[in-house]
Amino acid sequence: MLTILIILLSLAVIITAIVKYDIHPFLALFVGAIGYGLLVGMSPTAILKSIEEGFGSVLGKIGLVILLGVIIGTFLEKTGGAFVIAQKVLQLIGEKSVMLAMMITGWILSIPIFGDSAFVMMNPINKSLSFKSKLPYAATTVALTLGITATHSLVPPTPGPIAAAGILGADLGMVIFWGCIVSAVALVPCFFFVKYYVTKFDLSPKFADNEAVIETTHNPSIGKSAMPIIIPLVLIVLGSVANYPTKPFGDGTLSEALKFVGSPVMALLAGAFLSFMLPKKFDRQLLSSTSWISESLVIAAPIILITGAGGVFGKMLQNSGIADLVSNNLKDANWGIFLPFLMALALKTAQGSSTVAIVTTASIVAPLMASLGLDSETMRIFTVLAIGAGAIAISHANDSFFWVMTQMSGMNIKMGNQTHSLGTLLLACSAIILLYVFSLFM
């Protein structure tokens, strides 16, 4: 009981440091992990060993994967490739189905690029189509935000799911496969939530006289724009299939080649090289130390450090014997994937960042997988997604995405809570129910 209280105290200190005192999550997690080790009586040698093993093992698996994913997203955003994908989705679905088009576009764009960027890029289109179609602007906006939120927390190569898969040892290809299915199906009730509830909120788009117009003259083609996303995802899934015990591709050269190119690092490296082809004219300066590559490093560095600090926390828990403690106390309970879901939901609601919630929860759950009955290959995948589902909700005033959405759309805080925040809770619950149903048959 004392150890559990120390864990709760450590989490409370971490969350308070992040939320109230604006301490960077990396420092809060790192110092919190060391504080936990000292409070439970770990030796200095064991604490240092946990720091080295936790930080090194996690980043060795996923540090490069996160960075390469950010590079792909940066090039798609800067070259207009993401905008081309958005236009194509709108063209295929039709401007008459603006809410559905916004939801699907957000779902696609949030796979390679960050949610805030996806919304900033799409909001002028959303505003214009809402005005022309005479549809409630609040509804089209929330459709877009929920589409963005779904894949941000559930589908790699966004950083959170990649980090959780690495920490829990889940097959990344299968996380992508199931993440796409769960995030897409979980959005179905959200669409009806938007259509029949959010449409009742009165919000009109406001256009500034000098509002920026997106330049489309030199954007890349839809084929070139989609390749940096599609090729890595396909390669990763093929690599996962090649690793199946049934050896569907045999155990010869083809199988070994697919395992190599389908490894997350190689697949995303291929995607990064494909993204270098997006500019109309390639310039070596784009890869210099002051270019988009440098910008990607700046964006990825905090996420990688937070993930590493989460790894330290997880290893500290593991080396303190937490698995045996939880096993003895929860042996008669049947929490399953609901425990990681609720932990992630509580952390997300308390401190606002989905990535921090995912990394922290995965780090805590990692040593408990066997105790919770989640250590099979399939349940590791579903646990990653359960954590991602929990980290969807509740997006409110402590979430930067909430402020981007409300400030750019003109929503007040009350309307934001009644529409977007409530929608994220519905999306999270839909996702965990789906995962539970799937787990019954897998």
Secondary structure, DSSP 8 states (H G I E B T S, - for coil): -HHHHHHHHHHHHHHHHHHTS---HHHHHHHHHHHHHHHTT--HHHHHHHHHHHHHHHHHHHHHHHHHHHHHHHHHHHHTHHHHHHHHHHHHH-GGGHHHHHHHHHHHHTTTS-HHHHHHHHHHHHHHHHHHHT--HHHHHHHHHHHHHHHHHHSTTSHHHHHHHHHHT--HHHHHHHHHHHHHHHHHHHHHHHHHTGGGS-------TT------TT---HHHHHHHHHHHHHHHHHHHHHTSTT-TTTTSHHHHHHHHHTSHHHHHHHHHHHHTT-SSS--GGGGSTTSHHHHHHHHHHHHHHHHHHHHHHHHHHHHTTHHHHHHHHSTT---TTHHHHHHHHHHHHHH--HHHHHHHHHHHHGGGTTTTT--SHHHHHHHHHHHHHHTT----TT-HHHHHHHHHHT--HHHHIIIIIHHHHHHHHHHHHHHHHHHHH-
